[in-house]
Amino acid sequence: MLKYIIKRLLLSALILIGVSFLVYVLIRCMPTDYAEQKIASMNQNQAVSEEMKEQIYESYGLNDGIIDGYMNWLGKLCKFDLGNRFSNNRPVVSEIKDHMGISFIIAFIATVFEFMIAIPLGITAATHQYSIRDYVVTVFVMIGISLPSFFFGQVLQSIAPALGLPTAGFGNASTSNTGFAKLIEYVPYLLLPIFLVVVLSIGGRMRMTRTNMLEVMNSDYIRTARAKGLSERKVIYKHAFRNTLIPLVTSLAGLLPTLFSGAIITEQIFGLPGIGNIALAATLSGDIPFIMGYNMFLALLSILGVLFSDIMYAIVDPRVKLS
Amino acid sequence: MENTDNKDLSSEAMEEALDKNVRLMSPGRMVMRRFFRSKLSIVGLVMIVALFVFCWIGPLIYTQWEAGEMDTTTDRMVYKTYEQTYTDGDETHTFYTVTERPVMLNNLAPPDSNHPLGTDNNGYDNLARLMQGGKISLVISFLSVFMITIFGVVFGGLAGYFGGIVDNVIMRVCDILTCLPGFPILLIVGTALMAWEEKGYLSGQYRIYFLMGFLTLISWAGTARLVRGQILTLREQEYMVAAEAMGYSTGRKIFKHLVPNVMPQLIVSMTLSLGSMILYEASLSFLGLGAPEKYAAWGTMINSGAKPELFLDYMNIWVPPGLCIITAVLGFNFIGDGLRDALDPKARR
């Protein structure tokens, strides 16, 4: 097991290098980089000499070739330095750390609700397969899957005033509450985004529970359990549901990226200062260190997510052997 | 098989009776029958057909306005008031001047008989744009799913069939591609394309096609994995040994014997990804990276109605395209679900 994990981790490092190179090349292919935009904005006030241009490029490390620039970035990474953001000159790591909190809170609460709602729905749909109940649940969650987040976000925003909730933004700077009262103040700003995320994600989880539950309900040991006269309740919750837990628990580990990566569009619509919204702004302005840092962070999360769910699978299901 | 109650017949007679009563069905027909038995798949099919009719036949009937045509005919007037105050000794006089000027652009018109869905901020007719946008979205989603499938089948097929070093290389590339964060990468490429347009290398009309082309380049890994996995199990089957013994060429073995057997799973995943492609395209357009405003796409239309000062009062701009997106994605998801059940060899219904 330990040998397997080490092997996987080494392979992951190689994959991450591949990903970082691809992302870096793509970013540098953007014809307007941050320095060029800066020069353009300076040009409005005064003429910029060639030397100054040169200097600006130098200060952002953009006058090297793509390969040199990449090697430079990689070398810094080995010292755990992701560089500073162009726009406000703060270290990328602390920028990511500062804005991750709000994205994590939204994703975490949404995930808890998602599991609490989707699993019972999946079980009823499976135990009443092809009944009215199954169809109604299926249609509703399918509509949830099909909703474009930006459209549904806008619908929520247009009913927000009627519910007495703020349409966008985060926190009210004019109040002077501190501590717990300050936290309470943030709650109304988070309700709609969390609701949006829950509605969009219930579908997948419910379908997964339903499929697994159906598979288990058709197996021989369930027939045996029924044949020896157990109550239907016991058959479903004690015998069938426990085995559907295997894929559910495994997918819990795969949730790692969704918890931390932030939802770009949701945060953009509701004007939340989460990591997704910051990443969108950074991408549009060509802020290379932050884009690199954010994308590598996402790639690392998704690699770890896959690795954890494989390990989890071996832990939960004793029949599975890692090799 | 309705003769279950004829238990006392001799086996010969029973065979004869069975022969008369059993209708032979090809696998294709069985799949069709199972597919159409599910109400949801029929609903999905109807939704998609309706959208196609709306987008392609619609413009032939609704010819009053074209998607890129601004409505400049209006008798609305703009009134502007100017206020002027001056003091004469201890008396203050205020003069009001009111000017009347015709509006040059019939924008933000409410729905009426001329514009069934009103016009948007630029004076474009919403209904005509809705049809035009649907064409773009549907064509793009079909094209990109088609491309992803081709890449996936070719690379997955090669990896699964040859194994060894070919398999290793292709699978490592797949690993890298699955770890690429898709949406942020598309944002980067989208901004790059926009900057290229400013320099005049590209026309904005085709930006979304380039973007989705790039998306296909980075998202074939899932399909390739699926095809490879199938081929690895199929390779060991007896009929493949037979094909080997017959001395068929490699191409024939892969594309004539292996790929058709992967098709069922492939069709299901293709249908389901049609919906997600529409969502991708719409999200990109919503962020302003997709089709520019003149060439409407559904996402662009929602974006143009999303301005904070507009979206509460002018729901006729952004609600219809949103409903269209939901219809399309839901339709594809229903069909995909129905196909999955119909193509499942273990299914009993």
Interface residues (C-beta under 8 A of the other chain):
Chain A: L11 L14 I15 L16 G18 V19 L22 V23 L26 I27 C29 M30 P31 T32 Y130 Y135 T138 V139 M142 I143 I145 S146 L147 P148 S149 F150 F151 Q154 V155 Q157 S158 A168 S261 I264 I265 Q268 A279 L280 T283 L284 G286 I291 Y294 N295 L298 A299 S302 I303
Chain B: K39 L40 R172 D175 I176 T178 C179 L180 P181 F183 P184 I185 L187 I188 V189 T191 A192 A195 W196 E198 K199 G275 L279 A282 S283 F286 L287 G299 I302 N303 G305 A306 P308 F311 L312 M315 W318 V319 P321 G322 I325 I326 V329 L330 N333 F334 D337 R349
